[in-house]
């Protein structure tokens, strides 16, 4: 445990509220025993990470012991009056009621919000730390953004919209929720109570799929579209949040409540049944990324059915099915969580008129799956489209992959890894890792546009889920003698491995690399770890090809990284400083 820190003063005013100033030891007495839904402790204020650093001067927590009401609550690390303090978190022992907006400071890092009572606001926008709302939540919209943040909410949750853009959000129970939207993969989690064969009540925490598209419920003026056609909240919504305005369009109620779903679903079944592919093949199947979409006919207990379904793989193992019975003209909606072998673990099933947020996600699936199944398969003929496709496709020839290496020969170990990657698929054997085709050096040029710099690296693989990349540092004409560095998406260039084989060994840990400005490291949080689909096959392959046992601990991974740092860190730092690139404290 760290030394006792003195507080610079007893109280401090923030957002018009007088808070008591406490140190991390006093904060530990209040929040140290708070747990998640697996009964694991959430906070360790002594951990000395970017969340609770001990290198900042005057680190403090601000404590409100009574109920608090305020107009606007935008968290910050300091105040204009006291810019020499560093606020680690805001702790509210009672209820917190904010009229307009509760918001974090920055997506990378923010003070933590901890409320032991009820929390209410028109809008809530959180990121950058682990936040805890222990007495329930009432709001119009809550937004979680970026994977540096996480939220736990215990008690009743009343919200029109829960929106997560790459931030895990954990809820104990949905009391009154109208829509849940995950931007990409499911990040919203809910505790569900199910009964086993003996009638015992069991509680599981499950990822919850989206119940709607953003345009089903949000005012169109706040929606933007990515280059892939997906919907995201636009920048203007922050201005509305700060004014205490709702971004939802209540005139769309019939749409987000699926008022006409029965007629819509019947029309989808009729159109799919007339589809040329269905008439020739007897089914329509699309496998896009880690998601399987299907339209299938079948018979069950003497009745004929048509089914539209979506199955989300890659460790989520969620299947949603909407079924039309041709004999009795009934619709059945099924939400299932599956074992790894594909068999149902538990499920919810009901007709299309049944209440409950569980059925909304199945209706959303039917609509989206129909669009996927009827979309025209477009050939990527144009050279520009082909280049863009290759950057994000998991499939490319060795010749296509080799282009980015110019005159350098691919190391034999990398060719072997390429063959494994193509057989099993990127992101399936080591968390968030995959070989990629880069046709330019746009990312590296953000560090320096000097030709000597960006031509000294060859990117060859994605390193983690937030956009970091692995690259060879070209200090030798033979890539077998070139170390591998990681370019952090949020800052930092660090040596990771002495060569390709060392990197392959690191990949057996099945944990994405964490990269910040000061260092890069591998850390496996067993609480949230989910084994990659082809981890065992990869580890067996590495053993057979290279006689290397799988890495089982952070310490083993550290040894490989430290060996590379000892050999190349000073040389890399000297190189970076030549181009005025700042290096982290850990690298000095």
C-alpha positions as CSV (number, residue, x, y, z in Angstrom):
1,X,0.0,0.0,0.0
2,X,1.3,3.5,-0.9
3,X,2.3,6.2,1.5
4,X,-0.4,8.3,3.2
5,X,-1.0,11.3,0.9
6,X,-1.8,14.6,2.5
7,X,-4.7,16.7,1.2
8,X,-4.0,20.3,0.2
9,X,-7.2,21.6,1.8
10,X,-10.3,20.3,3.5
11,X,-13.0,21.4,1.0
12,X,-13.1,22.4,-2.7
13,X,-15.9,23.9,-4.8
14,X,-16.7,22.2,-8.1
15,X,-19.7,22.9,-10.3
16,X,-21.2,25.0,-7.5
17,X,-21.0,22.2,-5.0
18,X,-18.7,22.2,-1.9
19,X,-17.0,18.8,-1.8
20,X,-14.9,17.3,1.0
21,X,-11.3,16.7,-0.1
22,X,-10.0,13.2,0.7
23,X,-6.9,11.1,-0.2
24,X,-6.9,7.7,-1.8
25,X,-6.7,5.9,1.6
26,X,-10.0,7.6,2.7
27,X,-11.5,6.8,-0.8
28,X,-10.5,3.2,-0.4
29,X,-12.5,2.9,2.8
30,X,-15.6,4.0,0.8
31,X,-15.2,2.3,-2.6
32,X,-12.6,-0.4,-2.0
33,X,-15.3,-3.1,-1.4
34,X,-17.5,-2.2,-4.4
35,X,-18.0,-5.3,-6.6
36,X,-19.1,-6.1,-10.1
37,X,-21.7,-8.8,-11.0
38,X,-19.2,-11.6,-10.5
39,X,-18.5,-10.4,-7.0
40,X,-15.1,-9.1,-8.0
41,X,-13.8,-5.8,-6.6
42,X,-14.0,-3.0,-9.0
43,X,-11.6,-0.4,-7.6
44,X,-8.0,-0.5,-6.4
45,X,-7.1,3.1,-5.9
46,X,-3.5,2.1,-5.1
47,X,-2.9,0.4,-8.5
48,X,-0.8,3.2,-9.9
49,X,-2.1,3.0,-13.5
50,X,-3.4,5.8,-15.8
51,X,-6.7,5.5,-13.9
52,X,-5.3,6.2,-10.4
53,X,-1.7,7.4,-11.0
54,X,0.6,8.3,-8.0
55,X,3.0,10.4,-10.1
56,X,0.6,13.4,-10.2
57,X,1.1,16.1,-7.6
58,X,-1.8,16.6,-5.1
59,X,-3.9,13.6,-6.1
60,X,-7.3,13.8,-4.4
61,X,-10.9,12.5,-4.4
62,X,-13.8,14.8,-4.0
63,X,-16.5,13.5,-1.7
64,X,-20.2,14.6,-1.3
65,X,-21.7,13.0,1.8
66,X,-25.3,14.3,1.2
67,X,-27.7,14.3,-1.7
68,X,-26.5,16.6,-4.5
69,X,-28.4,18.6,-7.1
70,X,-26.8,20.6,-9.9
71,X,-27.5,22.0,-13.3
72,X,-24.5,20.6,-15.2
73,X,-21.7,18.3,-14.1
74,X,-18.7,18.1,-16.4
75,X,-15.9,16.3,-14.7
76,X,-12.3,17.6,-14.8
77,X,-9.0,16.9,-13.2
78,X,-8.7,20.4,-11.7
79,X,-10.4,23.7,-11.4
80,X,-9.5,27.2,-12.6
81,X,-8.8,28.2,-9.0
82,X,-6.7,25.2,-8.2
83,X,-4.9,24.0,-11.3
84,X,-2.2,22.2,-9.3
85,X,-4.5,19.4,-8.1
86,X,-5.4,16.1,-9.8
87,X,-8.9,14.8,-9.1
88,X,-8.9,11.0,-9.3
89,X,-12.6,10.6,-8.8
90,X,-15.9,12.1,-7.6
91,X,-17.7,10.1,-4.9
92,X,-21.3,10.7,-4.0
93,X,-22.6,8.9,-0.9
94,X,-26.1,10.0,-1.5
95,X,-28.2,10.6,-4.6
96,X,-26.9,12.7,-7.6
97,X,-29.5,14.7,-9.5
98,X,-28.3,16.7,-12.5
99,X,-30.8,18.7,-14.6
100,X,-28.9,18.6,-17.9
101,X,-25.7,16.6,-18.4
102,X,-23.3,14.4,-16.6
103,X,-20.1,13.9,-18.6
104,X,-16.6,12.6,-18.4
105,X,-13.4,14.7,-19.1
106,X,-11.7,12.8,-22.0
107,X,-12.1,9.5,-23.8
108,X,-8.6,8.5,-22.9
109,X,-8.6,9.4,-19.2
110,X,-11.1,10.9,-16.8
111,X,-11.9,11.1,-13.1
112,X,-14.0,8.2,-12.0
113,X,-17.7,8.8,-11.2
114,X,-18.9,6.8,-8.2
115,X,-22.5,7.3,-6.9
116,X,-23.7,5.1,-4.1
117,X,-27.3,6.5,-4.3
118,X,-29.6,7.0,-7.3
119,X,-28.3,8.9,-10.3
120,X,-30.6,10.9,-12.6
121,X,-30.0,13.3,-15.4
122,X,-31.5,14.1,-18.8
123,X,-28.3,12.9,-20.6
124,X,-25.2,11.0,-19.4
125,X,-22.0,10.8,-21.4
126,X,-19.2,8.6,-19.8
127,X,-15.8,7.4,-20.9
128,X,-12.2,7.4,-19.8
129,X,-12.4,5.5,-16.4
130,X,-14.4,2.9,-14.5
131,X,-17.6,4.4,-13.4
132,X,-20.1,3.0,-10.8
133,X,-23.7,3.9,-10.2
134,X,-24.9,1.9,-7.2
135,X,-28.4,3.0,-6.5
136,X,-30.1,2.8,-9.9
137,X,-30.2,5.2,-12.9
138,X,-32.9,7.4,-14.5
139,X,-32.1,9.3,-17.7
140,X,-33.3,10.0,-21.2
141,X,-30.1,8.9,-22.9
142,X,-26.8,7.4,-21.6
143,X,-23.8,7.1,-23.9
144,X,-20.7,5.1,-23.3
145,X,-17.7,5.8,-25.5
146,X,-14.4,4.2,-26.2
147,X,-12.7,1.2,-24.6
148,X,-10.8,3.2,-22.0
149,X,-14.1,3.4,-20.1
150,X,-16.4,1.0,-18.3
151,X,-19.7,1.4,-16.4
152,X,-21.4,-0.7,-13.7
153,X,-25.0,0.2,-12.8
154,X,-26.7,-1.6,-9.9
155,X,-30.4,-1.3,-9.2
156,X,-33.3,-0.2,-11.5
157,X,-32.4,1.3,-14.8
158,X,-34.9,3.6,-16.5
159,X,-33.7,5.1,-19.8
160,X,-35.1,5.7,-23.3
161,X,-31.8,4.9,-25.0
162,X,-28.6,3.1,-23.9
163,X,-25.9,3.7,-26.6
164,X,-22.4,2.1,-26.4
165,X,-19.6,2.9,-28.8
166,X,-16.9,0.4,-27.9
167,X,-17.3,0.8,-24.1
168,X,-18.4,-2.1,-21.8
169,X,-21.6,-1.2,-19.9
170,X,-22.9,-3.5,-17.2
171,X,-26.5,-3.3,-15.9
172,X,-28.2,-5.3,-13.1
173,X,-31.7,-5.0,-14.4
174,X,-33.6,-3.1,-17.1
175,X,-36.7,-1.6,-15.5
176,X,-37.9,0.5,-18.4
177,X,-35.7,0.6,-21.5
178,X,-36.9,1.5,-24.9
179,X,-33.8,1.0,-27.0
180,X,-30.3,-0.4,-26.7
181,X,-27.7,0.3,-29.5
182,X,-24.2,-1.2,-29.8
183,X,-22.3,0.6,-32.5
184,X,-20.4,-2.6,-33.6
185,X,-20.0,-5.6,-31.5
186,X,-22.2,-6.0,-28.4
187,X,-20.8,-4.0,-25.4
188,X,-23.9,-3.7,-23.3
189,X,-24.3,-6.4,-20.7
190,X,-27.3,-7.3,-18.5
191,X,-27.8,-9.8,-15.6
192,X,-30.5,-12.4,-16.4
193,X,-32.2,-14.8,-14.0
194,X,-32.9,-18.3,-15.3
195,X,-34.0,-21.5,-13.7
196,X,-32.0,-24.8,-14.0
197,X,-33.5,-28.3,-14.3
198,X,-33.9,-28.4,-10.5
199,X,-35.7,-25.1,-10.3
200,X,-32.8,-23.2,-8.8
201,X,-32.6,-19.6,-9.8
202,X,-29.3,-18.7,-11.5
203,X,-27.9,-15.3,-12.5
204,X,-25.8,-14.8,-15.6
205,X,-24.3,-11.7,-17.1
206,X,-24.9,-11.7,-20.9
207,X,-24.0,-9.4,-23.8
208,X,-27.2,-7.8,-25.1
209,X,-27.6,-7.2,-28.9
210,X,-29.0,-4.0,-30.3
211,X,-32.7,-3.6,-30.2
212,X,-32.9,-0.9,-32.9
213,X,-31.0,1.1,-35.5
214,X,-30.0,4.6,-34.4
215,X,-32.3,6.1,-37.0
216,X,-35.2,4.3,-35.5
217,X,-35.2,6.5,-32.4
218,X,-32.8,9.4,-32.7
219,X,-33.6,12.7,-34.5
220,X,-32.0,12.5,-37.9
221,X,-30.0,15.7,-37.4
222,X,-27.8,14.0,-34.8
223,X,-27.0,11.0,-37.0
224,X,-23.8,10.6,-39.1
225,X,-22.8,7.8,-41.4
226,X,-19.4,6.1,-41.6
227,X,-17.8,5.2,-44.9
228,X,-19.2,1.7,-44.4
229,X,-22.7,3.1,-44.2
230,X,-23.2,2.4,-40.5
231,X,-24.9,5.0,-38.2
232,X,-23.2,6.8,-35.4
233,X,-24.1,9.8,-33.2
234,X,-22.8,13.0,-34.8
235,X,-20.9,15.8,-33.0
236,X,-23.9,18.1,-32.7
237,X,-25.4,15.8,-30.0
238,X,-23.0,17.1,-27.4
239,X,-24.3,20.6,-27.8
240,X,-27.9,19.3,-27.3
241,X,-26.7,17.3,-24.2
242,X,-25.2,20.4,-22.6
243,X,-28.5,22.3,-23.1
244,X,-30.4,19.5,-21.4
245,X,-32.2,18.6,-24.6
246,X,-33.3,15.2,-25.7
247,X,-31.8,13.9,-29.0
248,X,-34.6,11.4,-29.4
249,X,-37.4,11.8,-31.9
250,X,-40.7,10.8,-30.2
251,X,-42.6,11.0,-33.5
252,X,-40.7,7.8,-34.5
253,X,-42.4,5.8,-31.7
254,X,-44.2,3.5,-34.1
255,X,-40.8,2.7,-35.6
256,X,-38.7,2.1,-32.5
257,X,-41.6,0.2,-30.8
258,X,-42.1,-2.0,-34.0
259,X,-45.8,-1.2,-34.2
260,X,-46.2,-2.7,-37.6
261,X,-43.7,-5.6,-37.2
262,X,-46.2,-8.3,-38.1
263,X,-47.0,-7.0,-41.6
264,X,-43.3,-6.1,-42.1
265,X,-42.2,-9.6,-41.2
266,X,-44.8,-11.3,-43.4
267,X,-43.6,-9.1,-46.4
268,X,-40.0,-10.1,-45.7
269,X,-40.8,-13.8,-45.7
270,X,-42.8,-13.4,-49.0
271,X,-40.0,-11.5,-50.7
272,X,-37.2,-13.9,-49.5
273,X,-39.3,-16.9,-50.7
274,X,-39.4,-15.4,-54.2
275,X,-35.6,-14.7,-54.2
276,X,-33.8,-16.5,-57.1
277,X,-31.1,-17.7,-54.8
278,X,-33.6,-19.3,-52.5
279,X,-35.5,-20.9,-55.3
280,X,-32.4,-22.5,-56.7
281,X,-30.6,-23.3,-53.4
282,X,-33.5,-23.8,-51.0
283,X,-31.9,-21.3,-48.5
284,X,-30.0,-18.0,-48.4
285,X,-26.9,-17.7,-46.2
286,X,-24.5,-14.8,-45.7
287,X,-21.4,-15.0,-43.5
288,X,-20.1,-11.5,-42.9
289,X,-17.2,-11.1,-40.5
290,X,-18.2,-13.1,-37.4
291,X,-21.9,-12.9,-38.0
292,X,-24.0,-15.5,-39.8
293,X,-27.3,-14.5,-41.5
294,X,-29.7,-17.1,-42.8
295,X,-33.1,-17.6,-44.3
296,X,-34.2,-21.3,-44.0
297,X,-37.4,-23.3,-44.4
298,X,-38.0,-26.3,-42.1
299,X,-40.7,-28.6,-40.7
300,X,-41.3,-29.1,-37.0
301,X,-44.0,-31.4,-35.5
302,X,-45.8,-31.5,-38.8
303,X,-45.8,-27.7,-39.4
304,X,-43.9,-25.7,-42.0
305,X,-41.8,-22.7,-40.9
306,X,-39.6,-20.1,-42.5
307,X,-36.9,-18.6,-40.4
308,X,-34.8,-15.4,-40.5
309,X,-31.8,-15.6,-38.2
310,X,-28.6,-13.9,-37.1
311,X,-25.8,-15.6,-35.1
312,X,-23.0,-13.5,-33.6
313,X,-19.9,-15.6,-33.0
314,X,-16.4,-14.7,-31.9
315,X,-17.1,-15.6,-28.3
316,X,-20.4,-13.9,-28.0
317,X,-22.4,-17.0,-29.1
318,X,-25.7,-15.2,-29.5
319,X,-28.4,-16.4,-31.9
320,X,-31.7,-14.6,-32.7
321,X,-34.4,-16.2,-34.7
322,X,-37.7,-15.0,-36.1
323,X,-40.0,-17.8,-37.3
324,X,-43.1,-17.7,-39.4
325,X,-45.4,-20.7,-39.2
326,X,-47.2,-21.1,-42.6
327,X,-49.9,-23.4,-41.1
328,X,-51.2,-21.3,-38.2
329,X,-49.7,-17.9,-39.3
330,X,-48.0,-17.3,-36.0
331,X,-44.7,-15.5,-35.4
332,X,-42.3,-16.8,-32.8
333,X,-39.2,-14.8,-31.7
334,X,-36.3,-16.5,-30.0
335,X,-33.2,-15.1,-28.3
336,X,-30.6,-17.7,-27.5
337,X,-27.3,-17.9,-25.8
338,X,-25.2,-20.8,-27.0
339,X,-22.5,-23.1,-25.7
340,X,-19.3,-23.2,-27.7
341,X,-20.6,-26.3,-29.5
342,X,-23.6,-24.3,-30.8
343,X,-26.2,-25.9,-28.5
344,X,-28.5,-23.6,-26.6
345,X,-27.5,-22.6,-23.1
346,X,-30.7,-20.8,-22.3
347,X,-33.3,-18.8,-24.3
348,X,-36.2,-16.5,-24.3
349,X,-39.1,-17.3,-26.7
350,X,-42.4,-15.5,-27.3
351,X,-44.7,-14.2,-30.0
352,X,-44.3,-10.8,-31.6
353,X,-46.8,-9.0,-29.3
354,X,-45.0,-10.0,-26.1
355,X,-43.5,-7.1,-24.1
356,X,-39.9,-7.1,-23.1
357,X,-36.7,-5.7,-24.5
358,X,-35.5,-9.3,-25.3
359,X,-38.0,-9.5,-28.1
360,X,-37.0,-6.1,-29.5
361,X,-33.5,-7.3,-30.4
362,X,-34.9,-10.3,-32.3
363,X,-37.2,-7.9,-34.3
364,X,-34.1,-5.7,-35.0
365,X,-32.3,-8.8,-36.2
366,X,-35.1,-9.8,-38.6
367,X,-35.0,-6.3,-40.2
368,X,-31.2,-6.1,-40.5
369,X,-30.8,-9.7,-41.6
370,X,-33.4,-9.2,-44.3
371,X,-31.3,-6.3,-45.6
372,X,-28.1,-8.4,-45.6
373,X,-29.8,-11.4,-47.3
374,X,-31.3,-9.3,-50.1
375,X,-28.3,-7.0,-50.6
376,X,-26.7,-7.4,-54.0
377,X,-23.2,-8.9,-53.9
378,X,-21.1,-6.2,-55.6
379,X,-17.8,-7.1,-57.2
380,X,-14.9,-4.7,-56.3
381,X,-13.8,-3.9,-59.8
382,X,-12.4,-0.5,-59.4
383,X,-8.8,-0.3,-58.3
384,X,-9.4,2.2,-55.5
385,X,-12.3,0.1,-54.0
386,X,-10.1,-3.0,-54.2
387,X,-7.3,-1.4,-52.3
388,X,-9.7,-0.2,-49.6
389,X,-11.3,-3.7,-49.4
390,X,-7.9,-5.4,-49.0
391,X,-7.1,-3.2,-46.0
392,X,-10.1,-4.6,-44.1
393,X,-10.6,-8.0,-45.7
394,X,-9.3,-11.1,-43.9
395,X,-8.6,-12.8,-47.2
396,X,-5.7,-11.8,-49.6
397,X,-3.1,-13.7,-51.6
398,X,0.5,-13.9,-50.4
399,X,1.4,-11.8,-53.5
400,X,-1.0,-9.1,-52.4
401,X,0.3,-9.2,-48.9
402,X,3.9,-9.0,-50.1
403,X,3.5,-5.7,-52.0
404,X,3.8,-3.6,-48.8
405,X,7.2,-5.1,-48.2
406,X,8.8,-3.6,-51.3
407,X,12.1,-5.3,-52.0
408,X,12.3,-7.0,-48.6
409,X,11.8,-10.8,-48.6
410,X,9.2,-12.0,-46.2
411,X,10.7,-14.0,-43.2
412,X,9.9,-17.7,-43.4
413,X,8.2,-17.4,-40.0
414,X,5.9,-14.7,-41.3
415,X,5.0,-16.8,-44.3
416,X,4.0,-19.6,-42.0
417,X,1.9,-17.3,-39.9
418,X,0.3,-15.9,-43.1
419,X,-0.8,-19.5,-44.0
420,X,-2.2,-20.1,-40.6
421,X,-4.0,-16.7,-40.5
422,X,-5.6,-17.3,-43.9
423,X,-6.8,-20.8,-42.9
424,X,-8.3,-19.8,-39.6
425,X,-9.0,-16.1,-40.0
426,X,-7.7,-12.9,-38.4
427,X,-8.9,-12.2,-34.8
428,X,-9.8,-15.9,-34.3
429,X,-6.6,-17.2,-32.7
430,X,-5.1,-14.4,-30.7
431,X,-7.2,-11.5,-29.3
432,X,-7.5,-8.7,-31.9
433,X,-4.5,-9.7,-33.9
434,X,-4.5,-10.1,-37.6
435,X,-2.3,-9.7,-40.6
436,X,-3.4,-6.8,-42.8
437,X,-2.6,-5.2,-46.1
438,X,-1.4,-1.6,-46.0
439,X,-1.1,0.1,-49.3
440,X,0.3,3.4,-48.0
441,X,2.0,4.7,-44.9
442,X,-0.7,7.1,-43.9
443,X,-0.7,6.0,-40.3
444,X,3.1,6.2,-39.9
445,X,3.2,9.6,-41.6
446,X,1.1,11.0,-38.7
447,X,4.3,10.7,-36.6
448,X,6.6,12.3,-39.1
449,X,6.3,13.1,-42.8
450,X,10.0,12.9,-43.3
451,X,10.7,10.1,-45.9
452,X,13.6,8.7,-43.9
453,X,11.3,8.1,-41.0
454,X,8.3,6.5,-42.6
455,X,10.4,4.4,-45.0
456,X,12.1,2.9,-42.0
457,X,9.1,0.9,-41.0
458,X,6.8,-1.7,-42.6
459,X,3.4,-2.2,-41.0
460,X,2.2,-5.8,-41.4
461,X,-0.5,-6.6,-38.7
462,X,-3.1,-5.1,-36.5
463,X,-2.1,-5.2,-32.9
464,X,-5.2,-4.5,-30.8
465,X,-8.9,-3.6,-31.1
466,X,-8.3,0.2,-30.9
467,X,-6.1,0.6,-33.9
468,X,-2.5,0.0,-32.9
469,X,-0.3,-1.8,-35.4
470,X,2.8,-3.9,-35.5
471,X,5.7,-3.0,-37.9
472,X,9.2,-4.1,-38.7
473,X,11.9,-1.5,-37.9
474,X,14.2,-1.7,-40.9
475,X,17.7,-1.7,-39.3
476,X,18.9,-4.6,-41.5
477,X,18.3,-5.8,-45.1
478,X,17.2,-9.1,-43.7
479,X,13.8,-8.8,-41.9
480,X,14.8,-11.8,-39.7
481,X,17.3,-9.4,-38.0
482,X,14.8,-6.5,-37.7
483,X,12.9,-5.9,-34.4
484,X,9.2,-5.5,-34.2
485,X,7.7,-2.3,-32.8
486,X,4.1,-1.3,-32.0
487,X,2.6,2.0,-33.1
488,X,0.1,3.0,-30.5
489,X,-3.2,4.4,-31.8
490,X,-3.2,6.8,-28.8
491,X,0.5,7.6,-28.7
492,X,3.8,5.7,-28.1
493,X,6.2,3.8,-30.4
494,X,7.7,0.8,-28.5
495,X,9.9,-2.2,-29.1
496,X,7.9,-5.4,-28.6
497,X,9.8,-8.4,-30.0
498,X,13.3,-9.1,-31.3
499,X,11.9,-10.9,-34.4
500,X,8.9,-12.6,-35.9
501,X,9.2,-15.8,-33.9
502,X,9.2,-13.9,-30.7
503,X,6.1,-12.1,-31.7
504,X,4.4,-15.3,-32.6
505,X,5.3,-16.6,-29.2
506,X,3.6,-13.5,-27.6
507,X,0.5,-14.2,-29.6
508,X,0.0,-17.5,-27.8
509,X,-1.0,-15.5,-24.7
510,X,-4.2,-14.7,-26.5
511,X,-4.3,-11.1,-25.1
512,X,-4.2,-7.9,-27.2
513,X,-1.3,-5.6,-26.4
514,X,-1.9,-2.5,-24.3
515,X,-0.2,0.6,-25.7
516,X,0.1,4.0,-24.0
517,X,2.5,6.8,-24.4
518,X,5.0,5.5,-21.8
519,X,5.0,1.7,-22.5
520,X,3.5,-1.3,-24.2
521,X,2.7,-4.5,-22.3
522,X,0.5,-7.5,-22.2
523,X,-2.1,-7.9,-19.4
524,X,-4.7,-10.5,-19.1
525,X,-7.7,-9.7,-16.9
526,X,-9.1,-13.1,-16.1
527,X,-12.4,-11.5,-15.1
528,X,-13.1,-10.4,-18.6
529,X,-11.0,-12.8,-20.6
530,X,-12.8,-14.6,-23.4
531,X,-10.8,-17.3,-25.2
532,X,-10.3,-16.9,-28.9
533,X,-12.1,-19.4,-31.1
534,X,-9.0,-21.0,-32.5
535,X,-6.6,-20.4,-29.6
536,X,-6.0,-24.1,-29.0
537,X,-5.3,-24.8,-32.7
538,X,-2.9,-21.8,-32.8
539,X,-1.0,-22.9,-29.6
540,X,-0.7,-26.5,-31.0
541,X,0.6,-25.1,-34.3
542,X,3.2,-22.9,-32.6
543,X,4.3,-25.9,-30.6
544,X,4.6,-28.1,-33.7
545,X,6.3,-25.5,-35.9
546,X,8.6,-23.8,-33.4
547,X,8.7,-26.0,-30.3
548,X,7.4,-23.1,-28.2
549,X,5.0,-23.7,-25.3
550,X,2.1,-21.3,-24.9
551,X,2.7,-18.2,-22.7
552,X,0.5,-18.5,-19.6
553,X,1.2,-15.4,-17.6
554,X,1.9,-11.6,-17.8
555,X,5.4,-12.2,-16.5
556,X,6.3,-14.6,-19.3
557,X,5.1,-12.0,-21.8
558,X,7.1,-9.3,-20.0
559,X,10.3,-11.3,-20.4
560,X,10.0,-11.4,-24.2
561,X,9.2,-7.7,-24.3
562,X,12.0,-6.8,-21.9
563,X,14.6,-8.8,-23.9
564,X,13.7,-6.8,-27.0
565,X,13.8,-3.5,-25.0
566,X,17.2,-4.3,-23.6
567,X,18.5,-4.9,-27.0
568,X,16.9,-2.2,-29.1
569,X,15.1,0.4,-26.9
570,X,18.0,2.9,-26.7
571,X,18.7,2.6,-30.4
572,X,15.0,3.2,-31.2
573,X,14.8,6.2,-28.8
574,X,17.8,7.8,-30.4
575,X,16.2,7.3,-33.8
576,X,12.9,8.8,-32.7
577,X,14.4,11.9,-31.1
578,X,16.1,12.7,-34.4
579,X,12.7,13.3,-35.8
580,X,11.5,15.3,-32.8
581,X,9.2,12.5,-31.6
582,X,8.8,12.6,-27.9
583,X,9.4,9.4,-26.0
584,X,7.7,8.2,-22.8
585,X,9.1,8.3,-19.3
586,X,9.4,4.5,-19.3
587,X,11.7,4.7,-22.3
588,X,14.0,7.5,-21.2
